[in-house]
Amino acid sequence: MPPGNSGAATRLLDPSFVGALTRLSREYQHITADFLGVPANQLADRALISGLVVAAASAAGMNSGGIPTMRERTAGGLTAALLHDDCHITVHAVPERELLLVDILAPRAIDASRAVDVFARRITARNVHRDARDRA
């Protein structure tokens, strides 16, 4: 083994390690949703966005132990993040583009599409584009 090599490179090539990574990556899903044509008053409503993030986490079965971190964007609108050990929900509200971006990463055992459904029921949007992927 070359000097300074702790065996990490060798471990990365080990088939059992690669297999474990593959299994782990298939255990997560990543869902994004773009809500287009959302009224600016909804995108600037801190209580609405925060409440939707909490309700979305609950609907999906994410046991978050707290409230979302909220941040006001310089150009207006909000950014929210709710972090958990194995998952997250992040939201970017962009009033100048009438756009709400929702990003959810969760274990496959959780039905993360329910989180997007919460936003779809409460946000007035002209169009919603969803994408779901296994993490690889």
Backbone bond lengths (Angstrom), bond angles and torsions (degrees), N, CA, C in turn:
res aa  C-N    CA-C-N  psi(-1)  N-CA   C-N-CA  omega(-1)  CA-C   N-CA-C  phi
1 M - - - 1.441 - - 1.532 108.15 -
2 P 1.350 118.37 133.15 1.465 119.99 -179.08 1.526 111.25 -63.20
3 P 1.351 116.42 153.66 1.464 119.06 179.26 1.525 110.37 -59.18
4 G 1.310 115.68 140.49 1.456 121.41 177.28 1.518 114.21 81.94
5 N 1.342 117.81 -4.58 1.464 120.78 179.75 1.519 107.75 -92.10
6 S 1.296 115.83 118.32 1.463 120.08 -176.95 1.521 112.46 -87.71
7 G 1.309 117.10 4.93 1.451 119.73 -178.73 1.520 112.91 94.27
8 A 1.332 117.70 2.96 1.466 121.19 -178.55 1.519 111.11 -62.07
9 A 1.333 116.58 -41.91 1.463 119.65 -179.59 1.515 110.63 -64.80
10 T 1.324 116.27 -40.32 1.457 120.52 178.66 1.526 110.25 -64.06
11 R 1.320 116.65 -41.55 1.468 121.01 179.82 1.520 110.57 -63.67
12 L 1.339 118.54 -38.01 1.458 121.24 179.78 1.524 112.23 -62.74
13 L 1.332 116.87 -28.01 1.456 120.81 179.94 1.524 113.01 -89.46
14 D 1.300 117.51 -8.98 1.464 122.97 179.22 1.531 108.86 -64.46
15 P 1.349 119.05 122.69 1.467 121.48 -177.74 1.522 114.16 -56.89
16 S 1.318 118.15 -33.97 1.468 118.93 179.86 1.530 110.69 -69.24
17 F 1.342 116.86 -34.97 1.468 120.52 177.84 1.529 110.27 -69.43
18 V 1.336 117.01 -43.62 1.465 121.20 177.75 1.526 109.70 -62.02
19 G 1.323 117.44 -41.13 1.469 121.44 178.05 1.513 111.67 -61.89
20 A 1.327 116.60 -41.40 1.469 120.20 178.96 1.518 110.37 -64.74
21 L 1.332 118.36 -41.45 1.466 121.06 177.34 1.517 111.42 -62.73
22 T 1.323 117.04 -40.72 1.460 121.09 179.49 1.521 110.60 -63.66
23 R 1.339 116.77 -44.56 1.467 119.67 177.65 1.523 110.95 -61.34
24 L 1.336 116.69 -43.39 1.452 120.93 -179.28 1.524 110.61 -62.64
25 S 1.332 117.74 -44.72 1.457 120.26 -176.51 1.527 111.01 -65.00
26 R 1.315 117.84 -32.16 1.459 120.49 179.48 1.518 112.08 -77.57
27 E 1.314 117.16 -9.29 1.453 120.71 -179.42 1.525 111.97 -85.31
28 Y 1.324 118.08 -5.23 1.460 121.81 -178.27 1.516 110.94 -116.50
29 Q 1.313 115.13 148.86 1.454 121.56 174.57 1.521 108.33 -123.67
30 H 1.324 114.72 148.55 1.451 121.07 179.86 1.526 106.80 -126.19
31 I 1.318 116.07 117.59 1.457 121.17 -178.20 1.517 108.39 -118.07
32 T 1.328 115.28 132.09 1.457 120.54 172.98 1.520 108.09 -122.88
33 A 1.319 114.41 149.96 1.464 120.14 176.62 1.520 108.55 -142.62
34 D 1.315 115.59 132.12 1.459 122.70 176.37 1.519 107.39 -110.13
35 F 1.314 116.23 117.98 1.461 122.25 177.50 1.524 107.10 -100.20
36 L 1.320 116.42 114.98 1.466 122.15 -174.97 1.523 110.44 -105.79
37 G 1.338 116.37 144.86 1.454 120.82 178.45 1.516 113.42 75.86
38 V 1.319 117.02 33.35 1.469 122.04 -179.20 1.538 108.71 -86.96
39 P 1.326 117.87 132.20 1.464 120.19 178.87 1.533 112.08 -58.77
40 A 1.318 115.90 140.11 1.465 121.78 -177.29 1.524 112.47 -58.88
41 N 1.339 117.21 -33.94 1.470 118.47 -179.40 1.526 111.67 -64.11
42 Q 1.327 118.62 -34.12 1.467 120.23 176.09 1.526 110.86 -70.55
43 L 1.321 116.35 -38.86 1.461 120.61 -177.35 1.531 112.84 -70.34
44 A 1.315 116.79 -20.01 1.461 120.71 179.91 1.533 112.05 -100.52
45 D 1.317 117.61 0.54 1.464 122.18 -175.59 1.534 110.16 -86.48
46 R 1.310 114.60 98.80 1.472 121.71 -176.61 1.526 112.03 -58.51
47 A 1.322 117.60 -45.40 1.469 120.90 -179.01 1.529 110.81 -64.50
48 L 1.324 117.05 -40.48 1.461 120.73 179.46 1.525 110.82 -63.08
49 I 1.323 116.94 -51.60 1.472 120.83 -177.29 1.531 110.55 -62.81
50 S 1.314 117.49 -45.91 1.459 121.16 179.28 1.531 110.80 -61.27
51 G 1.321 116.70 -45.81 1.458 121.04 179.15 1.516 112.78 -62.57
52 L 1.338 116.45 -38.13 1.463 119.74 179.03 1.525 111.76 -67.70
53 V 1.313 116.76 -37.50 1.472 119.44 178.21 1.531 110.15 -63.21
54 V 1.318 116.99 -45.18 1.471 121.06 179.03 1.530 110.47 -64.68
55 A 1.335 117.13 -45.22 1.469 120.98 179.79 1.526 110.76 -63.95
56 A 1.330 116.92 -38.86 1.471 120.98 179.46 1.525 110.62 -64.13
57 A 1.323 116.94 -43.82 1.468 120.73 178.39 1.523 110.41 -61.26
58 S 1.308 116.21 -44.03 1.461 120.68 179.57 1.527 111.48 -63.57
59 A 1.329 117.03 -44.68 1.471 121.30 -179.19 1.521 111.89 -62.06
60 A 1.326 116.41 -33.70 1.468 120.43 -178.71 1.523 112.19 -83.40
61 G 1.323 117.47 -11.00 1.461 120.46 -178.62 1.507 113.95 88.98
62 M 1.328 116.75 18.50 1.466 120.96 176.47 1.522 107.90 -84.17
63 N 1.291 116.70 122.04 1.464 120.30 179.20 1.516 109.24 -91.03
64 S 1.317 115.63 80.72 1.462 119.38 178.21 1.512 107.50 -82.99
65 G 1.257 117.67 138.35 1.449 120.37 -177.31 1.513 113.71 -94.70
66 G 1.317 118.10 24.12 1.449 117.19 -176.73 1.507 113.04 -165.92
67 I 1.316 114.04 -159.93 1.458 121.22 -178.98 1.523 108.85 -110.11
68 P 1.318 117.39 158.50 1.465 118.99 179.73 1.525 112.25 -66.72
69 T 1.290 115.45 147.56 1.454 121.44 168.92 1.517 106.39 -79.03
70 M 1.328 116.63 127.19 1.462 121.73 -176.70 1.525 109.10 -115.82
71 R 1.320 114.48 143.58 1.458 120.16 178.44 1.514 108.84 -143.73
72 E 1.317 116.59 133.47 1.459 120.00 176.66 1.514 109.05 -84.19
73 R 1.335 115.03 134.24 1.463 121.12 177.72 1.525 109.41 -77.04
74 T 1.316 117.21 147.51 1.462 122.02 179.07 1.518 111.71 -57.94
75 A 1.318 117.39 -39.58 1.469 122.39 -177.44 1.525 112.06 -86.09
76 G 1.321 117.90 5.90 1.458 121.57 -175.78 1.517 109.94 102.63
77 G 1.297 115.77 162.18 1.452 119.98 -177.54 1.516 110.71 86.92
78 L 1.315 115.85 -173.23 1.459 121.56 -171.79 1.518 111.88 -138.64
79 T 1.315 114.04 158.11 1.459 121.96 167.71 1.521 106.16 -126.11
80 A 1.326 116.27 135.92 1.464 121.24 179.56 1.524 109.01 -133.08
81 A 1.321 115.57 145.30 1.464 120.47 177.08 1.519 109.37 -142.64
82 L 1.320 114.79 133.41 1.455 121.72 174.09 1.522 106.20 -122.81
83 L 1.322 115.88 114.59 1.457 121.34 -174.65 1.516 110.46 -108.41
84 H 1.315 114.71 144.60 1.460 122.71 177.74 1.518 106.59 -140.14
85 D 1.311 117.91 166.66 1.462 120.36 -178.70 1.519 112.93 -53.19
86 D 1.327 117.19 -46.56 1.463 121.02 -173.06 1.517 113.94 -111.04
87 C 1.326 119.11 4.82 1.463 119.19 -175.76 1.524 110.89 -159.33
88 H 1.325 114.53 169.42 1.458 119.51 174.31 1.526 110.19 -154.36
89 I 1.315 114.78 158.26 1.459 122.68 168.30 1.517 105.73 -129.15
90 T 1.321 116.76 126.00 1.460 120.75 173.47 1.522 108.25 -124.70
91 V 1.325 114.44 147.80 1.459 121.29 -177.72 1.521 108.39 -137.75
92 H 1.324 116.09 135.79 1.461 122.20 173.80 1.523 107.27 -123.67
93 A 1.325 116.33 117.86 1.460 122.52 178.32 1.526 107.82 -102.67
94 V 1.343 115.93 119.49 1.458 121.99 -172.94 1.530 108.79 -122.47
95 P 1.339 117.82 86.94 1.462 120.50 -173.34 1.532 114.38 -62.00
96 E 1.336 117.57 -34.99 1.465 118.99 -178.53 1.523 112.80 -64.77
97 R 1.331 116.65 -16.96 1.475 120.87 176.72 1.526 111.66 -114.29
98 E 1.338 117.07 5.09 1.470 122.48 -176.75 1.527 110.46 51.86
99 L 1.330 115.68 48.99 1.457 122.19 -168.60 1.528 111.29 -131.64
100 L 1.333 115.49 133.30 1.459 122.33 171.61 1.524 106.91 -122.29
101 L 1.330 116.46 120.39 1.462 122.43 178.77 1.523 108.48 -105.52
102 V 1.326 116.77 126.46 1.467 122.30 179.88 1.520 108.04 -119.57
103 D 1.331 116.31 133.12 1.456 122.54 -178.52 1.531 108.04 -131.24
104 I 1.333 115.96 125.95 1.466 120.73 -177.61 1.526 108.83 -131.35
105 L 1.313 116.00 128.23 1.460 122.31 172.61 1.518 106.19 -121.41
106 A 1.334 116.39 126.89 1.464 119.71 -175.97 1.518 110.61 -153.99
107 P 1.326 116.80 155.30 1.462 119.72 172.22 1.531 109.81 -60.16
108 R 1.314 117.15 150.29 1.466 121.28 -179.07 1.529 111.83 -62.61
109 A 1.312 117.22 -23.62 1.465 120.42 179.86 1.534 111.41 -65.48
110 I 1.318 116.64 -18.06 1.471 122.30 178.86 1.520 108.17 -98.03
111 D 1.322 117.24 138.30 1.467 120.88 177.74 1.528 108.92 -87.24
112 A 1.326 116.19 83.45 1.462 121.94 -175.78 1.522 112.78 -65.53
113 S 1.326 118.32 -21.32 1.467 119.77 178.65 1.532 110.95 -63.31
114 R 1.328 116.40 -25.87 1.468 119.62 176.47 1.527 111.44 -63.96
115 A 1.314 116.56 -32.37 1.463 120.46 178.02 1.523 110.37 -64.54
116 V 1.317 116.86 -43.01 1.468 120.76 178.17 1.523 109.94 -65.28
117 D 1.327 116.78 -37.82 1.470 120.83 179.25 1.527 112.06 -59.48
118 V 1.332 117.39 -34.97 1.467 120.80 178.18 1.527 109.74 -60.94
119 F 1.330 116.56 -46.07 1.466 120.12 178.15 1.528 110.62 -64.05
120 A 1.334 116.96 -41.22 1.464 120.89 -177.48 1.527 111.98 -63.35
121 R 1.320 117.17 -33.40 1.473 120.47 179.64 1.521 112.59 -74.86
122 R 1.315 118.25 -29.63 1.470 121.04 -171.81 1.524 114.95 -105.84
123 I 1.318 117.49 -20.18 1.468 121.33 -178.58 1.529 108.80 -97.61
124 T 1.319 115.96 132.33 1.462 121.29 175.84 1.527 107.37 -84.68
125 A 1.326 116.77 112.37 1.470 120.83 -178.59 1.524 109.64 -133.47
126 R 1.306 114.97 145.60 1.462 121.18 176.19 1.533 110.47 -72.76
127 N 1.325 116.27 -37.83 1.464 123.00 -179.18 1.525 109.89 -145.71
128 V 1.326 115.66 150.75 1.460 121.10 173.61 1.522 107.73 -132.23
129 H 1.323 115.68 125.74 1.467 121.40 175.72 1.524 107.61 -111.43
130 R 1.333 115.99 124.54 1.471 121.54 -179.95 1.522 109.63 -115.73
131 D 1.318 114.12 149.56 1.466 120.35 175.28 1.519 107.40 -144.54
132 A 1.317 116.82 133.29 1.466 121.66 178.19 1.522 108.80 -127.80
133 R 1.313 116.05 134.93 1.464 121.09 -179.28 1.523 110.57 -141.21
134 D 1.321 114.13 148.50 1.445 119.23 168.45 1.515 106.75 -77.48
135 R 1.302 116.80 142.98 1.470 119.50 177.96 1.509 108.29 -83.08
136 A 1.307 114.69 128.27 1.467 119.88 -178.93 1.499 111.43 -127.83
